C-alpha cells in the first residue's frame, strides 16, 4: 500500500493538464490507485470513456486509442502531459477487421521468424500493427495545432524473451536481455535536432531527460538522470528478475548479475569482440559493478516506502 504514495516529476509540470489514456480497464494491477494517488489532478480515460468498440481483453484497439486521445488533446488550450498506453502487441495479437483492408498482413517461414525473434506470424504482425498505429496517430496529430509544440516520446515497458542471435550479441538471449531491451525515441521535428545517443540508459531516465529538454524545473527524488544534459553520466541500467532473485546492472560493455539468495555472480559481455579480461581485471570490474548493483537495489527498497508525495 505504501507504493501508491510516490513523488513523481510529472507533478512538477505545474501548469500542465495531465492525462492518461488506456484502452482497457484501469482496475488491472491497481493501476488506477497507482496513477490517481501519485499524479495530481489526473484525467484518466479508460474503457467506457470512448466511442470506439472494445476488440479484446485489452479494450479498444491501439489505433482507435490514439485517435480518441488525439480528439481530446487537440481541444486543449494549455500545455499538457499525456501518457497513451498501448497493448495490441500483447497476446491475443488482435488486428481489428476494420484495419485489415488498410494494414497489409505478412507471412514468413518459421525459421525466418525465429531468426528475427518472433514465435509466430501472429506475433510478428501484431508488432507491425503497433507501428501502423503510430503512423495513424502521427498523421492525425500533424493536422493539429499542438503538434509543432509537442515532444512525443516512444518507449516500451518491457521487451520479449526469445531468439535474438541473428540481431544482437549472445547475452540478449542467453541472459534474457531481450526482456529488458526497449526502444526510446524523443520525436519533435520542430523542436529537437536529429541525434542518436549510443550508450546505456534506463526507463527511469525518461522523465528527467524530458524535463531537461523543455527546461522544466523539477525535484528529482528518483534514481533517474537527464541522460542528455547531465555531466559525468555513468552509462548503466539496473535490472531485477524477482523469481530467480537476480539483480544486476548492464553497462555499455558488460552485464553483471548476482543473486540475493545465494553466493553466485556473473560477468557477461554485451558486445561482440571485446578484449579478453585478465582474472585481475575481471575481479575489478565485478567488484565495481557489484557495489553499484547493491547501492541501487538498497536505495530503491528504501525509496519505495520513503519517497512520499509532498
Secondary structure, 3 states (H helix, E strand, C coil): CHHHCCCCHHHHCCCCEEEEEECCCCCHHHHHHHHHHHCCCEEEECCCCCCCCCCECCECCHHHHHHHHHHHHCCCCCCEEEEEECCCCCCCCCCCHHHHCCCCCCCCCHHHHHHCCCCCHHHHHHHHHHHHHHHHHHHHHCCCCCHHHCCEEEECCCCCCCCCCCCCCCHHHHCCHHHHCCCEEEECCCCCCCCCCCCCCCHHHHHHHHHHHCCCCCCCCCCCCCCCCCCCCCCEEEEEECCCCEEEEEECCEEEEEECCCCCEEEEECCCCCCCCCHHHHHHHHHHHHHHHHHHHHHHHHHHHHCCCC
